[in-house]
Amino acid sequence: MAIPILNHLDLRGVSELRNALLHKTTSGSAANVEGKIIYDTGSDTIKFYNGSAWISLGAETNTTYSTSVVSDSGIKLRLTGANPTTTDDIIFTGSTGITISRTDANTIDVAGAHDSLSGFVANEHIDWTAGSAGTVHATNVPTLNQNTTGSAATLTTPRTIGGVSFNGSANIDLPGVNAAGNQNTSGTAANLSGTPNVSVGTIASSNITTTGYLRGPATFTIDPATHADNTGTVVIAGNLQVDGTTTTINSTTVSIDDLNFSIATDAADSAAANGAGITIGGAAATLIYTHATTSWDMNKPLNVTGNIGVTGTVDGVDIAARDAVLTSTTTTANAAQTAAEVGTLIDARSSAHTITGDASATEFTITYGFTAAAVNDVIIQVVCSYASDTDYDGDTVYAETERHSTTQCKIKFATAPASGHTYRVLCFKVA
């Protein structure tokens, strides 16, 4: 027993109807409801009702033609399909100058009337032969063609081609074409259509103007005079753009007027320009741009005559801000520094201080006199300098050292130095 569903079944466009069977019946037994689909067990086809008839899926309506004899006065082409109607008929009937007659049950003769269509002969007609598909064929129609045998007549008025008179009675020999001599090319030549081929040796002309471009072989040579000796000058009166992948220059001297020589101009950013530079053949010397460090990398030593101006650091050291001495001292390349200059440099990086004991103080603050790069970038040494203490004078004293800043430190003793005992505190900055 089927379960009746009295409302629409909406699958929401996401669910599938699987393993479904169509209603098995016949179109004669099914109710005629527009849009209804059945499986017709009588014809073993799937059909749907279009509102007026049952239509087999996959079949086109009114698309098959059959030929039938309607009357002695015409031929009717009737559309056949699921629902043919009389309005689908196409009828060819006799008209002025055409005679349509039925000779038997299967043949319709169509003949032209000789009084209005000249050229017909007796028994000219078109036969229609009945059959499952029907055929139309022509009978008694003579072959029509143009008789082209014989020779063409000569021209009544002779014409001239390339200066040669021509009347059609003989072949033409044109100077410079198939006969000795030259063609007169004075005046303006007409436009050439297509892609003509011109094979010549030498063209003597001053200027050549073209609206297209020059095409040549795989290797195209421009050779100014004197020829075949790689001399002369080729002048490009305008910009030069090379779209190939390799540009080779075999000349010994290259002169460029531009003040700025650009390389990798099509690089979108620093990463795209990585590896750009200059390579010297034979020496394997390179000057290459490296994106990772955004710097120029050289693989050969650099010799400089003259001074070097530096903005920034050299091997991580800020030369300009290192200390006041370098800003006031000029160092000439390849010149030796004097003892005074070396002493000035050492004094700028070191200082010496004296501690005198009073039998009560155990801590002493030392101010360097210079500024270290970091708090711990200072070497501190305490030395006994009490001449009366002959056993320890000049010896290193191990005291506690606290570095408080880049400009000061504190020396601490476990026992207060005796009154009058002196110690030297030596300070050196390493950066």
C-alpha positions, 0 to 999 in steps of 0.5 A: 500500500502506497503512503499518500503525501498531500504536500510538496516534498522539498529536499532543500537543494542539498539532499539526493533522491536515491534508488527511486523508481518511477511509477510503472503504468501506461500513458493511457492509464495514467492521469493527465496531469501537467508535469507528471512523469511515468515509466510507460511499460507499453513502450518501455520509455520515460514520458511526461505530460506537457499539458496536452499530450504524453511526450517521450523523453529524448524525443523531439516533437514535430521534427520528422518529415514524411512525404505523402501524396495529397491529391493529383495537384500537389505534394504534401510534406507532413510532420510526424511525431508525438502530436502532428497537426494539419498546421504542420503540413507544407504543401507544394501545389501547381502554379503558373508554368508548372504542371503537377500530375499524378501518374500512379499511386506512387509517382507525381510528375512535375513538368514545366509548361513550355509556353512559360518555361523555355528549354524543357523537352518532352517527358522532363519531370521529377518523380516521387517514389513512395517508400518508408522515407520517400525519395525524390529524383529527377529523370530525363534532365539533360546534362548542362555544361559550357563547351570550352573546346576550341581557341579563344578569339583575339582581342578586337582592340590590342592592349599593351602589357609592360610595353608589349602589344598584346592581342591574344594571338601569341604569348607575351615576352616581358623584358626583365621577366622572361626576356632580356632587358629591364622593366621601366619602374619610373613613377609610383608603384601601386600598393602590393597586396599579400606577401610578395617575394622579391629576389634581387642582388643590389638595391641602389637607393638613398633612403628606404622608408617602410611602415612595417619592420625588417625581417631577416634570417636567424643571424641578421647582419648590418654591414656599413662600408667598408664591407666585410671588415667590421668597420664603419658606423651604424647610427640609431637616430633614436632610442634602442630597445633590445628584447632578446635575452643576450646582448654581446658586445665584441668591441674593445671600447665602450663609451656611455654618456649617461652619468648613472649606469643602471643595472637590474632596472626591472627588479621590483624590490631589493630581493629581486635585485639580489645578485646584481653587480659586475663581474670581470672575466678572467680575474673572477673579480666581482662586485655583487649586491646582496639582499640579505645584508643590503650591501655590496660584496667584493671578493677582492682587496680594495686599495684606496689612495686618499682619505676614506669617509665613513658614515656608520660603522666599520666592522661594527664599530662606529668610527665617527662616535668612537671618541673625541680623539678621532674627531679631532685627529686626522689620519692620512692613509699610509702615514704612520702615527706619531708617539704623541698621537698614539699616546693621545689615543691611549689616554682617551681610553684609559685612566689612573686613580689613587686611593689613600687609606685613613684606617676607617673607609672601606669603599672608594668611588672611582670616576673613569674620565671616559665613557665606556660602551657598556657597564662591563666594558672596562678592565679595572686593576688595583695595585699597591703603591705604598713605597714603605711597604716593601713586601707588597709595593707594586703588587696587584691587590685583589679587592671587590670591584663593582661597576655601577655605570659606564663612567664609574666603579666602586672599590671595596676592601674587607678591612679599611686600608691603614692610614697613609697607605696608597693604592693605584686603580688602573681603568681601561675601556675595551669598547 
